[in-house]
Amino acid sequence: ENKVDVAHEATVGKIGDEDVFYLETRGLDDDDAKQMIVAGFIEPITEELPIEYAVELNRLIELEMEGSLG
């Protein structure tokens, strides 16, 4: 179609306890499991960025998550 509008709607929610538990049973601690879940969610965005920006975005997310989860 020539006249199509595409939009994306995002929501914010709590990281699922079941998801964290699954990763913990695979040997990750709580913080690493949560970090992996967030990193997996944001990966499609960081893949499109130049490497310098992607590295900085990942650092900012890690700093923001430090001590705020759990």
C-alpha positions in Angstrom: 0.0 0.0 0.0 1.1 3.5 -0.7 -0.8 5.2 2.1 0.1 3.2 5.2 0.9 4.5 8.7 2.9 2.3 10.9 3.3 2.9 14.7 4.8 1.1 17.6 3.4 1.1 21.0 5.7 0.2 23.9 4.8 -0.6 27.5 6.8 -0.8 30.7 6.4 -3.6 33.1 8.0 -5.6 35.7 10.5 -8.3 34.7 8.7 -11.6 35.1 9.8 -13.7 38.1 9.5 -16.8 36.0 11.9 -15.5 33.4 14.4 -14.6 36.1 14.0 -18.0 37.8 14.6 -19.8 34.5 17.9 -17.9 34.0 18.9 -18.5 37.6 18.4 -22.2 37.2 20.9 -21.9 34.3 23.6 -20.5 36.7 23.0 -16.7 36.5 22.6 -14.7 39.6 19.5 -12.4 40.0 21.2 -9.2 38.7 22.8 -10.9 35.7 19.5 -12.5 34.8 17.7 -9.2 34.8 20.5 -7.5 32.9 20.3 -10.3 30.2 16.5 -9.9 29.9 16.8 -6.1 29.4 19.7 -6.5 27.0 17.8 -9.0 24.9 14.8 -6.6 24.7 17.0 -3.6 23.6 19.3 -5.6 21.3 17.3 -4.9 18.1 17.7 -1.2 18.7 21.4 -1.3 19.5 22.1 -3.4 16.4 21.0 -0.5 14.2 23.2 2.1 16.0 26.8 2.8 15.2 29.0 0.8 17.6 30.1 3.8 19.6 26.5 4.7 20.4 25.5 1.1 21.1 28.2 0.7 23.6 27.3 4.0 25.3 23.6 3.0 25.4 24.4 -0.3 27.0 26.5 1.4 29.6 23.8 3.9 30.4 21.2 1.1 30.8 23.5 -0.8 33.0 24.1 2.2 35.2 20.4 3.0 35.4 19.6 -0.6 36.4 22.4 -0.7 39.1 20.6 -1.0 42.4 17.2 -0.2 41.1 16.0 -3.8 40.5 15.1 -6.4 42.9 
